[in-house]
Amino acid sequence: MSVQTLTVHAPYNGAVVGQVAVSTEADVEQALSVAHGIFRDRSQWLSKPQRIEILQRSAELIAARKLEIATQAASEGGKPLKDSITEVERGIDGILNCIEVLRTEGGHVIPMGLNATSQNRVAFTQYEPIGVVAAVSAFNHPFNLIVHQVVPAIAVSAPVIVKPAANTPLSCRTLLQILAEAGLPTGWAQMVLPTDNAVTGRLVSDPRVGFFSFIGSAAVGWMLRSTLAPGTRCALEHGGVAPVILAADADLDDALPRIARGGFWHAGQACVSVQRIFCHRSIAEQVAVRLGQLGDAMVVGDPTDIRTDVGPLIAEREVRRVDQWVNAAVAGGARLISGGRVLDYNGYAPTVLLNPPIDSNVMQKEVFGPVVAVYAYDDLADAIQLANALPYAFQAAVFTRDLDTAMQCYQDLDATAVMVNENTLFRVDWMPFAGARLSGHGVGGIPHTMKEMQIEKMMVWRSRAVRG
């Protein structure tokens, strides 16, 4: 029987960049059977020295092929090459971070001997893998997202089955091949790529899955969570509509390049991209004009060209949607400062809108495109109220030189992280990274993901020789 394949096309020009095998329902069942068999046979679990050796070797192999891997990621996902190189470097650092966690996190001692009941006892905890990990990933960081979902599982000795985005499966396959080359035994990290969403749903909901990791849209993530078998833990990372507040005293020379990068990086296709910018009325027009100039100066084009600042959107339908949202905002009264144009090869010009209607899509929904909306405010409390008006809560930011303003925003904004004098896109991979409300569930970031993929198992030892 012939194997069905999926052809992967570059979003920039439609060129064929590779092919991967499509997974049938039988393939998914086989993957689950293999992974669950490994997990249930504790003699197959990988020791810490084995895991550390595999991860260290994987990091070395990736470093040796960094440009090749980054070029592949740029080709299939559209993120500019210079940013894809950074993505691969982050992936290497994430793997090394897993090793650091293995070397420093080893459970806890539970106090005993505190009363008559606990006399003559010692108690401590250690970590064990929770079970098979099923991961469903997104297209926008095709290498580093897979690192974040797969490598922590291997680090804690949990077999993992990963379904990459159909647009960007090549980077996933490359990472798994490198793990195997580094010594990871067969069956520990498997990639499946069903073309039928129902088959993916059966993978996620299977009772043999101990942990479900999802990165993608809120609608799909919450739906899949509702199907999980009893006992399956999960972490969901969805999008946001990131708010930024610019106080009247903000250092605009410092702030605006950061905000422009936060809004236009990877064509706005990041879950914490800058989108809604609430500016004090005294600076709002100046902010919008200067952001427009920064956007106009960016090179939009071929993501494999090291000179490119902004690559294409992932698909033509996304270009059409973004353009419709921008046109609707302008029709509703927004002032188009810059951009607002469809470019060749699925490109969209970095776009700045001033004072769009509050009920417009660009103010209410995640654009996931290179579009920022600048909105003037008179009172900080009103700006915070508008920032909090949506059912999303992820990363937010405030630019100010005043400590009280920064603290008011930190305390009052609905967010899981508030950046002061930095854009909402800021992230290092060892920090907690989590959406709340519609934006997600659970906590990401390498150490936090490793913790969620394990159980903390306690031993209580009674001995008359133990003195409290």
N, C-alpha and C positions, 0 to 999 in steps of 0.2 A: 504494500500500500504506500503510495507516495505521501510525502510530508507536505502539508500546506504551509506556505510561507507568506510573510507580510513584508512588503517592500516599504522601506523607510525613505521618505523624500525630504530634502532640505526645505525649510519654510521660506528661505530667501529666494530660491530660483526653481524649486521643484526638482532639482537634480536627484537622481537616485544615489543615496549614500550607504545603503546596505540592505540586507535582508535578514529576517529572523524567522524561526519556526513558530507557527501558531499552535497553541495548545488546545487539545480537545478535552472533553469532560473526562475521558479515560486518562489523559496525561495528568490532569489535576488530581485525580484520585490516586494515581501512582505516586505523585509527589507527596501527597498527604500520608500515604501508607509508609513510604520510605522515611519521611521525617519523623512520624510518630513512632515508628519502629526503633529509630535511633534514640529518641527521647526515653522510651519505656525500657530500654536496655542500658542500665546505668554503667555497665562495663564499657560502653562505647563513648561515654562522656569524655570530653577533652580536658586534660589536666591544665592547671594554670600555666605551667611552663610550656606546654604544647601551644596553648592559645597565644601566649606572648610571642613565641617564636614565629608562628604563622602571621600574626599581625605585624610584627617588626619586618619580616621579609616582604609582606605585601606593601608596606609603606616604601620600602626600598625599591621594589619593582615599579611602583607608580611614579616615584621620583625620577627614575631612569627614563620613563616614557611620558613625562609630563606634557610635552608639547604635542605629541601624537594623540594623547587622550583628550587634551583640551581642544585640539582641532576637530576631533570627532564630535565632541559635545557641542562646539559652536556650529558645526555643520548640521547636526540633527535638531538642535534646540533653538538656534538663532541668537544665543547670547554672544556678544562680541568676544573675539579671541582673547583680548587682554583681560577681560573679566572671567572668561572660561579658564584661563591659566590660574587666576586667583582661586577659582572654584576648586580646581584640582589640588592646589596647595592647601586649601582648607580641608579637603578630603584626607590628605596625608596627615595633617595636624589632628583631625578627628580620630584617625586610627591610633596615632600616638597617645591621644588623650584616653582612649580605651585602655591602653597599656598602663597609663598612670593610675587610672581608677582601680584596675586589678591589683596594682602594687600598694595602694593606700587604703582601700575600703575592704574591711574584713569582718564586719559584724560588730556586735556590742556585748559588753558584760552587763548582765542584769543584777542589780543589787539584791543580795540575799542576807540572811542573818539579822534582819531588822526587827523581827518579832519571833514569838515561839513557833509559829507555823513555818517560817523560813530558816530556822536554825539548821545547821549541819548540811547546808545545800550550797551548791555553786551553779550558776546559770549563765549561759552565753548564747549568742546567735551566730550563725553563718548564713551565707547566701547560696541558694540553689536556683537553677533556671525554672521559670514558671511553666514552660512547655514549648510546644511548637509555635513559632512566630509566623503570622501571615501579614505581609506588608503590601499595601497598594500605594503607588507613588504617583507623583505629578511630573509634568514635562519641564518646568521652568528651571530646575537645577538638576539636570539629568544624571550627573555623577555624584554630587555631594549629598543629595537627598537619599540616594541609595546607600551611600556610606552611613548616613545617620540611621537608616532603618535596618540594614543588614549587619554592619560591623558590630554594633552593640550586642546583637543577638549572638554572634559568634563569640564575642568576648565573654559573655556569661554562660557559654556552652548550651545555647538553645538553637536547635535546627530551625532554619528560616526558609520560607517560600515567599518570593517577591514577585509581584506583578508590576512592572514598570508601565509608564504611560505608553500608549501605542505609538505616539509621535516620536518617542525618544528611548527606544529599548536598547540601543547599541552600547551606550555608556554602562547600563546595568550589566549587560552580558560581559563587557570588558572587565568590570570589577570582579564578577564571579569567576571569570577565567583566571584573573590574577590571584585571587584567593586560593584557587585550586593549584595553581603553579607554586604558590608559597607553601603548599603542604596540607591544605584543608581537605580532609577525606571526602569522598564522594557522598552526596546526599545531604551534607550539612547546609549548603546554600544552593537552592534551586530557583530558577526563573521559570515562570509560566506566563503565557500571553494569550489568554482566551479572547476571541473576538466576540463572544456572546457574554453580555453582562450577567446573564443568569448563571453562567458557569463561575464567574468571579464571585457572585453572591453565594454560591454553594461552597466555595473555598472558605470564604470569610465566616460563614455560619456553621461550619463543621465543628462538632464537639471535640475533635482532636486538636483544635487550635486553642492555645493557652493565652496568646496575646495577639491583638490586632492593632497594627500601625497603619494609619491612613493619613495621606497628605493630598488634599484636593478640595473640591467644592463642598460647601456646607450641605447642600441638598443631598449629594451622594453620601457624604460621610455620616450624617445623622441617620439616613435611611439604612445604611449598612450596620451601623451600631444597633439599630432596633432589631436586627436579625441575629445578633450574636447568641451563641449557646450559653446557658447558665454557667457562670464561673469564668468566662472569657473576659480578661481585662482589655482595655483599649486606650489608645491615645489618638486623638483626632486633631489635625492641624488644618484649619480652614483660612479663609481670607479675612481681611478687614477693610475699613474705609478710613485709613489712618489720618487723624487730625494733627495739625501743627498750629501752634499759637505763636504769633509774632507780636510781642509787646512793643509799645512805642519806643522803648529804650534799646531795642535789639541792635546788635552790631551787624548791620546788613552786609558789610563787606565780608564778614566771616560767615554769616548765616546763609546768604543766597546761593553761593556755589554748592553748599551742602544740601540745601533744599532742592536745587535743580537736579543734582545727582540722585537724591532720594526719590524724585518723581519720575525721572526719565531713564534711570539705569535699567538695563534689560527691557527697554520699551515699556516700563511700568508693570512688568509681569512678575511681581513679587507680592507676597501676602501682606507685607508691611510697607509697601511703597507709599511715599507721600502722596496724598490726594487732596484733602481739604485743608486749605491754609487760611486760618482766621487771623487777619491783620488788623491792628489798630487803624482806625480810619485815616489818621494823619499820615500813614505810610503805605496804605493799601495799594494805591495806584502806582507808586514808585516801585513797590515790590513786584507787582504784576509785570510792569514794563521791563524791569531788569531781569526777572526770571525768563521772560520771553526772549530777551537778547541772549541769555545764556543757552536757552534751548535752540535758538537759531544758529548758534555757533557750533553746535554739536554735529558731528559727521554721522549721517544716517545711511546705512548701506550694508555691504557684504560683511557678515559677521566673522568670516575667516580672515579678513584684512585687519592687521594689527592697528591700523589708523582709525577704525570704525568705533564710534562712541555708542551708537544706538543701532541695534539690529532690527530684524523684522518681527512682527507679531507671529504667533505660531501658526495661524491659518487665515485664509482670506475671509472666512466668515467673521473672525474676530475683528479684522480691519473694518468690515462693513458695520459691525455693531458699534464699535468705538466711534466711527464717523457719524452714525445716526444719533448717538447720545450727544455728541458735540453740537451737531446741527440743531437738535431739539433744544439744547440749552441756549444757543444763540437766538433761536426763534422765540424763546421765552423771555429774552431780555438780557442775557449775558453779553458782555463785551468780549469779542475775540481779540486777544492781545497778540497772539502769535500762533502759528501752526494751523490746525484745523484742515489739513490736507492729506489725502491719500497719496502715497508715493508708490513708485514701482516696487515690485518684488515684496509685496506684503508689508511695506513700510508705512509708517504714519508719522507725520511731522510732530515733534515735541510741541505740545499745545498748552497754552495758558488762557484761562477764562477768568474774567473779572466779574464778580457779583452775579453768578448764575442763580436762577430761582432755587429756593431752598428745597422745593419738591422735585427738582430735576434729577435724572438718573445720576449725573456726575456728582451730586451732593448726597444721594441716598444709597447708592449701590457701589460695589467695588468695580472700578473701571477696568482694571487689569490691562491698561494701555498707557501710553505716554501723555497723560492728560492731568493737569493740576487745576484746581479751582480756587481762586483767591476771593475771599469774602471779607468785607469790611465790618468791623465791630466798633462800638463806642464804649461798652462796659465789659470788662473781663469776665464777669459772672455770666453775661449773656453769651459770650463766645464759648465758655465751658458748657453751658446748657445746650447750645447747638451741637457742640462736639459730642456730647453724651446722648443725643436724641435718637441715635440708631441702635439697633439690637446687636451691634458688634462691639467687641472690646479686645484690642490686641495692643500694639505699641503706639504710643502717642509722643508728642514732643512739644517743648516750649523753648523759645529763644528770648532771653532777657538778661539784663545785667543786675536785676534786682532779686535778692534772695527771697523776699516775701512773695513776689510774683511766682517764682519757681516753686516755692513750697505750696502755694495755693493751687497751682496746676497739678502738682504731684498728688496732693490730697484729694482734689475734687474731680479729676478726669477719670472716666471709666476706662481703665487700661490695666494690663498686666505689667507694663513697664512704661515709665515716662522718661524720655531723654531730655536733658537740659543742655541747650546749645549744641545739639546733635540731631541729625534727622532720624526719622522713624525706622529707617532701613538698617540702622546699626545693629550688628550682632557679632558676637564671638561664640564659638560653638560649644564652649563649656558653661555658658550662662543658661539659666532657665529660659525657655522660649515657649510661650503658651498663649493661646487665645482663650478668652472666656466668652460666656453667652453663646451667640451663634458662631463665634470665631474659633471654637474648638473645645477640647476636653483633654485633660491630662497635661503632662509637662514634657516638652522636648528639651534638647540639649544633651550632649553625649552622656555625662554622668547621671543625669536624671532619667534618661531613657534606659540606661543599664539597670538602674534601681527598679524601674517599673517592670522590666522583663524578668525580675527575680522574686522569689519569696524569701523572707527572712525566717529561717528555721531555728527554733530554740531547743537547746538541750538543758535539762535540769538534772543535776547529779547530787544524790543524797549519800553522804558518807559521814560516819561518826568521827572520822579523822579531821573533818572540816571544822574549823573554829570560826565562829561568826565575829 
